[in-house]
Amino acid sequence: MATNDYESGLKMLEELTTNARQIQDQLLGEILTKNAGTEYLSRFLHGQNDKRLFRKNVPVVAYEDLKPYIDRIANGEASSDILLAEPLTGFSLRHVFLCFRLFGVFSILFFYFFYEFIICLIKCSSGTSGGQPKLIPVIDETTNTHTMYNNIFRSVMIKHFGDINQAGKRMELMFVKPDVETPSGLKATAVSSRFFKRSGFRAILPKLYTSPFETIVCPDAKQSMYCQILFGLIQRDEVVMIGSVFASGVLRGFKFLENNWQELCSNIRTGRISDWITDSGCKNAASSILKANSELADLIENICMKSWEGIIRKLWPKTKYIGTICTGAMMQYTAELEFYCGGLPLVSGFYGCSEGAVGINLEPRSKPLDVSYTFLPNSVYFEFVPIKEECVANSPNLVESVETKSSDEDTEPVELVNVKPGQCYELLVTNSTGKLLNHEPNLIKCQN
C-alpha cells in the first residue's frame, strides 16, 4: 500500500465516523429499497421502504426465527425474493453463540460517544459456541464490505507498525475447514476458509506468508500445524508478524512447538520431513523449501533448551506484533500468550458479529483489556435495545451485569447516534443479506 493509499484509508475512516447518522440512514434506505418486496419483509412493509414503518413493524428476531427461510434456500428453493432480492453466492458457516441471560456467559462492551465518533470496548468473555452451526447468507456485497474493512485496518496498522508487507513475511497459522454443500448446491464455508481460498490470497501467499498453500488446506490438522511451524522456523529471519485468527490458535501453536521442537530441529538438520507427514501437499511443499541446515537447527535447539519465556522474540527476532483476536472469549488465553511473547503487542484488529463486520481497533498497541473498537456505520444498520441491567464496575476497565431489573418500559431500540451515557444495551443489526434485527448476545454500556 503506497503512502497516498494509506492516507486515503485514514481519511475514509474519518469520513465514515464523523457522518455516522447520514451513512446509517442511507444504508438502511438502500437495504429496504432492495428488499422491501421480498417474502419476509413484505409481511411487515407491504412493499414500502419507509424507515419509520420498518422500525415500527419489523420485529426483533433471533436466528431461529429466520432459520425456516434460510433452510428453504439451502434446500434448493430459488433464493431471490425469500429473504433478499439478490441471489446468494453461498453461506458463511458459523456457530450459534449462547446468550448471557439464558446461560450465564456474556460479553461486555463499553460504548463511548463523542460527537459522531463511535468507539466500543469488548470486555469479559463472550459466550462460547455450541449446538448446530448457523448458515449466514453471503452475497457479493458482503465480500466487498469485508475488503473495505481490511483496507481501512491496514491503513491503521501502517500508521502504528509500518508496512509489514514491505518489511517481511507473516507466520500465520491458517487452517481451511471443509465446505458443507447444501442441497441447493450452494456451499457453506467458514469465514476464514472463504478468505484463504480466494484466488487473490493464493497469489500473494508466497511473498507475504511463510505457509505454503498446500499446508493451509491440508485436511489433517496435526500435519498442517507441524509443517506451518517448520516452514516458519526455516524462514525465521523474514518473519515480522506472527498470528492466527484466535488467540487460542496461537497458543495451541506454541504449545505444539514446545512439545515438538526436537523433531522439528531434526528435520531442519537432515533436510528430510518426518515419515508421519503423509499428506502429499505438505510433502511436496517440504521438498521445495526444506534443505539440510545444521547451523539453523543448532541455533533453534540452543534457544529452545533454555527458558521459554519470551520465546517468540528469541526465535523470530524481527517480529513486531502478534495478530489475533484476544478479546471476548479469547481474553482467557492472553496471560499465557504474554509469557511467550516477551512484551510484543497482542493486536486484536476487528470486532465482528455473525451478521457482519462491526468495528476496527484504532489503537492496536493497546493491551487486550483496554482494546477499543470504532463502530463503522456503513456495513450494517445498528440499533440498541435498552437492557434493564445493573452494571457494576469491578475495575476501571471491567464491567459486569449483576442483576436484572424487572421493567418493560423504555425498551424500544435506539439508533447508533442516540445512545445514552450510563445505559446498558443489547446490540441489534440489520444487514443487506436479509437477516433483519438479529439479536447478538452482547451487552453494551454507554459511558461519557
C-alpha positions in Angstrom: 0.0 0.0 0.0 1.6 3.3 -1.1 1.7 6.3 1.2 -1.2 8.0 -0.5 -3.3 4.9 -0.3 -2.5 4.6 3.4 -3.6 8.2 4.0 -6.7 7.8 1.9 -7.7 4.9 4.1 -7.4 7.0 7.2 -9.3 9.8 5.5 -12.1 7.3 4.6 -12.2 6.2 8.3 -12.6 9.8 9.4 -15.4 10.5 6.9 -17.3 7.3 8.0 -17.1 8.0 11.7 -17.9 11.7 11.5 -21.0 11.2 9.3 -22.5 8.2 11.1 -26.1 9.4 11.2 -26.3 10.2 7.5 -24.5 7.0 6.5 -26.7 4.8 8.7 -29.9 6.3 7.3 -28.6 5.9 3.7 -27.6 2.3 4.4 -31.0 1.4 5.8 -32.7 3.1 2.9 -30.6 1.0 0.4 -31.4 -2.2 2.3 -35.1 -1.5 2.3 -35.3 -0.3 -1.3 -33.6 -3.6 -2.4 -35.5 -5.9 -0.2 -38.9 -4.4 0.7 -40.6 -6.7 -1.8 -39.1 -9.9 -0.5 -41.3 -12.5 1.0 -40.0 -11.9 4.5 -40.1 -8.0 4.6 -43.3 -7.7 2.6 -45.2 -9.2 5.6 -44.3 -6.0 7.5 -43.6 -3.3 5.0 -46.1 -4.2 2.2 -43.6 -3.1 -0.4 -42.7 0.2 1.1 -39.2 1.3 2.2 -40.1 3.8 4.9 -37.7 3.8 7.8 -40.3 4.6 10.4 -42.5 1.8 9.2 -39.5 -0.5 9.4 -38.7 0.4 12.9 -42.3 0.1 14.0 -43.4 -3.0 12.2 -40.4 -5.3 11.6 -39.9 -7.4 14.8 -36.7 -8.1 16.6 -35.8 -11.7 15.8 -33.2 -14.3 16.6 -31.5 -16.7 14.1 -34.1 -19.4 14.8 -36.9 -17.1 13.6 -35.2 -16.8 10.2 -34.0 -20.3 10.0 -37.1 -21.6 8.2 -36.4 -19.1 5.4 -32.7 -19.9 5.2 -33.5 -23.7 5.2 -35.7 -23.2 2.2 -32.9 -21.5 0.3 -30.4 -24.1 1.4 -32.7 -26.9 0.4 -32.9 -25.7 -3.2 -35.8 -23.1 -3.4 -34.9 -20.1 -5.5 -33.0 -17.8 -3.2 -34.2 -14.5 -4.7 -37.2 -12.8 -3.1 -37.3 -15.0 0.0 -35.0 -13.1 2.4 -33.3 -10.8 -0.1 -33.6 -9.7 -3.7 -30.1 -10.6 -4.7 -29.1 -14.2 -5.4 -26.8 -15.8 -2.8 -23.3 -16.8 -3.6 -23.1 -19.2 -0.7 -23.3 -19.3 3.1 -20.9 -18.5 5.9 -20.8 -21.3 8.4 -20.7 -20.0 12.0 -21.7 -21.4 15.3 -24.5 -20.0 17.4 -23.4 -18.0 20.4 -25.1 -18.5 23.7 -26.9 -15.6 25.3 -25.9 -14.5 28.8 -29.4 -14.1 30.1 -30.1 -17.7 29.3 -26.8 -19.3 30.0 -24.8 -17.0 32.3 -21.9 -16.2 29.9 -21.7 -12.9 28.2 -19.6 -10.2 26.5 -19.5 -6.7 27.9 -19.0 -3.7 25.6 -18.3 -0.2 26.7 -19.7 2.4 24.4 -18.1 5.9 24.1 -19.8 8.6 22.2 -18.0 11.8 21.1 -19.9 13.9 18.5 -20.5 11.1 16.0 -17.3 9.2 16.8 -18.3 5.7 17.9 -15.9 3.6 20.0 -16.6 0.3 21.5 -14.6 -1.8 24.0 -15.1 -5.5 24.4 -14.7 -6.7 28.0 -15.1 -10.0 29.8 -15.7 -13.2 27.9 -18.2 -13.9 25.1 -20.5 -16.9 25.1 -18.8 -20.0 23.6 -20.2 -21.6 20.5 -22.4 -24.6 20.8 -25.1 -26.7 19.1 -25.6 -26.7 15.3 -23.7 -24.1 13.2 -25.9 -21.5 11.5 -25.9 -20.6 7.9 -25.3 -16.9 7.2 -26.3 -15.8 3.6 -23.5 -14.4 1.6 -23.8 -12.1 -1.5 -21.1 -10.3 -3.5 -21.8 -7.1 -1.5 -20.7 -9.0 1.7 -17.3 -9.6 0.2 -16.9 -6.0 -0.8 -17.6 -4.8 2.7 -15.0 -7.1 4.2 -12.5 -5.9 1.6 -13.2 -2.3 2.7 -12.7 -3.1 6.3 -9.4 -4.8 5.6 -8.2 -1.8 3.6 -9.0 0.6 6.5 -7.5 -1.6 9.1 -4.3 -2.0 7.0 -4.0 1.8 7.0 -4.3 1.9 10.8 -1.6 -0.8 11.1 0.8 1.0 8.7 0.4 4.1 10.9 1.4 2.2 14.1 3.8 -0.5 12.8 4.9 0.5 9.3 4.1 -1.5 6.2 5.0 -5.1 7.1 4.3 -6.2 3.6 7.5 -4.4 2.7 9.3 -5.5 5.8 9.0 -9.3 5.6 6.6 -12.2 6.0 3.8 -13.2 8.3 3.9 -16.5 10.1 0.2 -17.1 10.5 -1.3 -20.4 11.5 -4.1 -20.9 9.0 -6.4 -23.8 8.6 -9.1 -24.4 6.0 -12.2 -26.2 7.2 -14.1 -28.4 4.8 -17.1 -26.9 3.0 -20.6 -28.2 3.6 -22.6 -28.5 0.4 -26.3 -27.8 0.8 -29.0 -29.4 -1.3 -29.3 -26.2 -3.3 -25.7 -26.6 -4.4 -24.6 -23.5 -2.5 -21.6 -24.2 -0.3 -21.4 -23.3 3.4 -17.9 -22.2 4.3 -16.2 -20.9 7.4 -15.4 -17.2 7.1 -11.7 -17.7 7.4 -11.7 -20.6 4.9 -13.6 -18.5 2.4 -10.9 -15.9 2.6 -8.0 -18.4 2.4 -9.5 -19.9 -0.8 -9.7 -16.7 -2.7 -7.5 -16.6 -5.8 -6.2 -13.2 -4.8 -5.0 -14.5 -1.4 -3.3 -17.5 -3.0 -1.5 -15.2 -5.4 0.1 -13.1 -2.6 0.8 -16.1 -0.3 4.4 -16.9 -1.3 5.5 -13.3 -1.0 3.8 -12.3 2.3 3.4 -15.6 4.3 5.7 -18.4 5.4 3.0 -21.1 5.0 2.6 -22.7 1.5 -1.0 -23.0 0.3 -0.7 -26.9 0.5 -0.1 -26.8 4.2 -3.1 -24.5 4.8 -5.6 -26.7 3.0 -4.2 -30.0 4.5 -7.2 -31.9 6.0 -5.1 -33.3 8.8 -4.8 -30.5 11.4 -1.7 -32.0 13.1 0.3 -32.3 9.9 -0.8 -28.8 8.8 0.3 -27.4 12.2 3.7 -29.2 12.1 4.5 -28.1 8.6 3.4 -24.5 9.1 5.6 -24.2 12.2 8.5 -25.9 10.4 8.4 -23.5 7.5 8.1 -20.6 9.9 11.3 -21.7 11.6 13.1 -22.1 8.3 12.2 -18.5 7.3 12.7 -17.1 10.8 14.8 -14.2 9.6 12.0 -13.0 7.4 9.2 -13.1 9.9 7.8 -9.7 11.1 4.4 -10.8 12.3 3.0 -13.9 14.0 -0.6 -14.8 14.4 -3.8 -16.8 13.9 -7.5 -16.0 13.8 -8.0 -16.6 17.5 -5.6 -16.3 20.5 -6.4 -19.9 21.3 -4.9 -20.9 18.0 -1.7 -19.0 18.5 -1.3 -20.5 22.0 -2.0 -24.0 20.6 0.7 -23.4 18.1 3.3 -22.6 20.6 2.3 -25.4 22.9 2.8 -27.7 19.8 6.2 -26.2 19.2 7.2 -26.7 22.8 6.3 -30.4 22.5 7.9 -31.0 19.1 10.9 -28.7 18.7 13.4 -31.5 18.9 11.8 -33.3 15.9 11.5 -30.1 14.0 15.2 -29.4 14.5 16.0 -32.9 13.3 14.0 -32.2 10.1 15.9 -29.0 9.6 19.3 -30.6 10.3 18.8 -33.5 7.9 16.7 -31.7 5.3 14.1 -34.5 5.5 10.5 -34.3 6.6 9.3 -36.8 9.3 7.9 -40.0 7.9 4.5 -39.5 9.6 3.9 -36.5 7.4 2.0 -38.3 4.7 -0.1 -35.6 3.1 1.0 -35.2 -0.5 0.7 -31.4 -0.5 2.7 -31.0 2.7 5.4 -33.4 1.4 5.6 -31.5 -2.0 5.9 -28.2 -0.2 8.7 -29.6 2.0 10.6 -30.9 -0.9 11.0 -27.3 -2.3 11.6 -25.5 1.0 13.3 -27.9 3.4 17.1 -28.1 2.9 19.7 -29.5 5.3 20.8 -26.7 7.6 22.7 -27.9 10.7 23.6 -24.4 11.7 20.0 -23.3 11.9 19.0 -26.5 13.7 21.7 -25.9 16.4 20.6 -22.3 16.8 17.0 -23.2 17.4 17.9 -26.1 19.7 20.1 -23.7 21.8 17.1 -21.3 22.2 14.5 -24.0 22.9 16.7 -25.8 25.5 16.6 -22.6 27.7 13.7 -20.7 29.2 10.6 -20.4 27.1 9.6 -17.0 28.5 9.8 -14.6 25.5 10.5 -17.4 23.1 8.8 -15.7 20.2 11.3 -12.8 20.3 14.2 -15.3 20.5 13.1 -17.5 17.6 11.7 -14.7 15.4 13.7 -11.6 16.4 12.2 -9.3 13.8 8.6 -9.8 14.9 6.7 -6.6 15.5 3.4 -7.9 17.0 1.1 -10.9 17.4 -2.0 -10.5 15.3 -5.0 -12.4 16.7 -8.4 -11.9 18.3 -7.7 -11.7 22.0 -10.8 -10.0 23.4 -14.1 -11.6 24.5 -13.8 -15.3 25.0 -10.2 -15.2 23.9 -9.2 -13.0 26.8 -8.6 -16.1 28.9 -5.6 -17.1 26.8 -3.7 -13.7 26.9 -1.7 -14.4 30.1 -0.1 -17.5 28.7 0.5 -15.8 25.3 2.2 -12.9 27.0 4.6 -15.3 28.6 5.7 -16.5 25.2 5.5 -13.0 23.6 8.2 -11.3 25.6 6.4 -7.9 25.5 5.3 -8.0 21.9 1.9 -6.3 21.4 -1.1 -8.6 21.1 -3.1 -6.9 18.3 -6.8 -7.7 18.1 -7.8 -5.9 14.9 -11.5 -6.4 14.3 -14.8 -6.8 16.1 -17.5 -8.7 14.2 -20.7 -10.5 14.8 -22.4 -13.3 12.9 -24.3 -10.8 10.7 -21.4 -8.5 9.7 -18.3 -6.6 10.4 -18.8 -4.1 13.2 -15.7 -2.3 14.2 -11.9 -1.7 13.9 -9.3 -1.3 16.6 -7.7 2.1 16.1 -5.2 1.7 18.9 -3.6 -1.7 18.0 -0.9 -1.3 20.7 -3.5 -1.3 23.5 -3.4 -4.2 25.9 -6.2 -6.7 25.4 -8.1 -5.5 28.5 -8.0 -1.9 27.1 -8.9 -2.7 23.5 -11.4 -0.5 21.8 -13.2 -0.8 18.5 -14.6 2.0 16.4 -18.0 1.2 15.1 -18.1 1.8 11.3 -21.6 2.8 10.2 -21.5 1.5 6.6 -21.7 -2.3 6.9 -24.8 -2.9 9.0 -27.6 -0.8 10.4 -27.2 -0.7 14.2 -29.9 -0.5 16.8 -29.6 -0.8 20.6 -32.2 -2.2 22.9 -32.1 -0.7 26.4 -31.5 -3.5 28.9 -32.7 -3.2 32.5 -29.4 -4.4 33.9 -27.4 -3.1 36.9 -23.9 -2.7 35.6 -21.1 -2.6 38.2 -17.5 -1.7 37.5 -15.1 -4.1 39.2 -12.2 -2.1 37.9 -11.7 0.9 35.6 -11.8 -1.3 32.6 -14.1 -4.1 33.6 -17.9 -4.1 34.0 -20.3 -6.9 34.8 -24.0 -7.2 34.7 -25.1 -8.5 38.1 -28.8 -8.0 38.3 -31.8 -7.7 36.0 -34.4 -5.1 37.0 -38.0 -6.0 36.2 -39.3 -3.3 33.9 -40.5 -3.4 30.3 -40.6 0.3 29.8 -38.3 2.2 27.5 -37.1 -0.9 25.7 -37.7 0.4 22.2 -34.4 0.2 20.1 -32.5 3.4 19.7 -30.2 4.3 16.8 -26.4 4.4 16.9 -26.1 8.1 17.5 -28.8 8.2 20.2 -27.4 6.0 22.9 -27.3 7.5 26.4 -24.4 7.5 28.9 -24.8 5.0 31.7 -27.3 2.9 29.9 -26.8 -0.8 29.0 -27.9 -2.0 25.6 -28.2 -5.2 23.6 -26.9 -4.9 20.1 -29.2 -5.4 17.1 -28.1 -5.4 13.5 -29.8 -5.2 10.1 -27.8 -6.1 7.1 -28.1 -6.4 3.4 -28.3 -10.2 3.3 -31.8 -10.2 4.7 -31.1 -11.1 8.3 -33.0 -8.3 10.0 -32.7 -7.1 13.5 -30.9 -10.2 14.8 -30.0 -10.4 18.5 -26.3 -10.6 19.1 -25.6 -11.6 22.7 -23.5 -8.6 23.5 -24.2 -6.1 26.3 -23.1 -2.6 25.6 -22.7 0.1 28.3 -22.7 3.7 27.2 -20.2 6.0 29.0 -19.2 9.6 28.9 
